């Protein structure tokens, strides 16, 4: 019995693994945080191209520290911060916005339902100004999904700026939802 306990103890001690070292930490800058114009409790109304109104309420804004995955015990890793914004709709789909440090990933990721729309935060805006229904919006970014499934209506593109956040999103059937302010 003592031999079994000794073997188990030796096995447990030799199977322990040291943690790897954190090789880099990427934090969100104030400039990157400016991509989030929302506050908890905000309600944003969007007018559908056929006239109905859809409302989204900002339910969550959180900053989380994430860690890279490692393949083996003791592998080095890096950490990166994410700013997560959750907008809940009154029609059954939500919008999730994820902002990461540009030095880690220059992509602004917006998920509507299960569809991801991506734009670059490190490049200049896609439009200096854009007129949508008589309102001029400045420094506008265009995010696209790449979805091509013609049998299901999915988000196809999205227009966004730092002042208003999401301005408009377009579906694969060419219907639009435009901010109504």
N, C-alpha and C positions, 0 to 999 in steps of 0.2 A: 504494500500500500504506500509506503514511504517512497518507493521508487516511482510509482505512478504520480504522486504529488510532486516529486522533484522534476520529473519529465514535463508535467503540465506547467509547472512554474517556469522552467527553462524555455518551453515553447512560448509561453505568454510574454516573457521578457524579450525574447529574440524576435517576436512578431510585431512588437511595438515599433512605431515609425515616428521619426521626427517630422514636425511640420516643415514645409518648405518656407522659403523667404519671400516676402512681398517685394517684388522688383520695381513696381511702379504704382502710383496712386493718381488717378485722374479725377479731378473735382470740377464741378460745374461753376463757370465764372458768372459774374454779374451780367455780362453781356449775353451769355447763353440763357440765363434765367429770364431775360427780357423777352424771350420767345413765348413766355407764358403770360398773357394779359389777364388771366382769370383769377377770381377769388372764390373761396368756398361760399356757396349759397347763391352765386350769380345764376340768373335764369336768362338764357339766350333763346330768342324765338327765330325760327327760320320759316320763310314762306316757300311753300312748294310751288313749282311752276304751274300747277293747276289751281292754285289759290288757297289751299288749306295751310294751317299753321302747325308747326311741330316745335315743341319746347324741349330744351336741354338744360338741366340743372347741374351745376358744378358740385359734385358730391365729395370729391377727394382731391387733395394736392399733397403729395408726399415726396420726400427726398429719401432715397435708399442707397446704401452702399452695397454694391455687388462685387463678387469675386469671380475671377476666371476659373474655368474648370481645369482640373489637373488629371493626368492619365495615371500617374503612379504615386504611391505614397512618398512624401518628401519632395515632390516637384515644386519648383518655385511658382508663384502666381502673381497676378496684379489685381488691383482693386479699381473700380470706377463707380462714380456716382450717377444716379438716374433721378430725374425729376419726372414724376408721374402725375398726370392730370386726368381725372375721370369725370365725364359728363354723361348723365343718365337721361334718356329720352322718355317721352310719354307715349311712344309708339312701339317700344319693344326692342330697340337696338341702342347701344351705347357707343360713345366715342372715347378712346383712350389715346392720350398724347404722351409720348416718351421723348424726353430731351436728355441727351448724353453730352459729356464734354467733347468739344470739337477735336481736341488732340487725341481722343479715344475713337470717336466716330462722328463724322460731320453730318450724319443723317438725322433729320427730324422725322420721327416715325409717328404716324397717326393711324389708329386702327378704328374703322367704323364697322361695327359688327365683327365679322371675322376677316375683313379685307384690310390689308396694310397699304397705306399710301405713304410714299417716301419723298422727301426733298432734302437738298443740301443746305445746311446752316452756314457753311463757310464761304459759299459763293455769294455774289451779289444777288439781290432779288431778281426774279424773272421779269418783273414789270416795275418801272419807276412809278407809274401811276396807272390805274385801271378804272374805267367807268363801268359800273354795274348798276343798271336801273336808275341812272341819274345821280348816283353817289360816286364821288372820286375817292379811291383808296390808294394810298401811297405805299411804296416799297412792298410789293406783293410777290409772294412765293407761290409756285405751282407744284403740287404734289400729285404723283400719278401712281396708279395701282398696278398696271400691267395685266389686269384681269381681262380675259378674252372669252369667257364662257357666255355665249349668247343665249343660252337657255334660262339663265338665272339673272335677275336684275341685281347688280352689285354696284358699289361705289367705283367710279372710274377715275375721277380727278377731284382735286380740292384746291381752293384758293385761300391763302392764309397770309396775315401780316401780324406784326408785333402789337399794333394798336388794338385791333378787334379780335385777333385769333382767327378762327374759321370764319370766312366770309361767305363762301359758297362751296357746295359739293355737288358734283354731277354724277348721275347714275349711268349705267351702260345702255339704258333705253332713252338717253338724252334728257330725262327729267332732271330738274335742278331743285336744290334747297338753298335759298339765299337768306342771309341774315336780315332780320326785319327790326330795325332800330329807329 
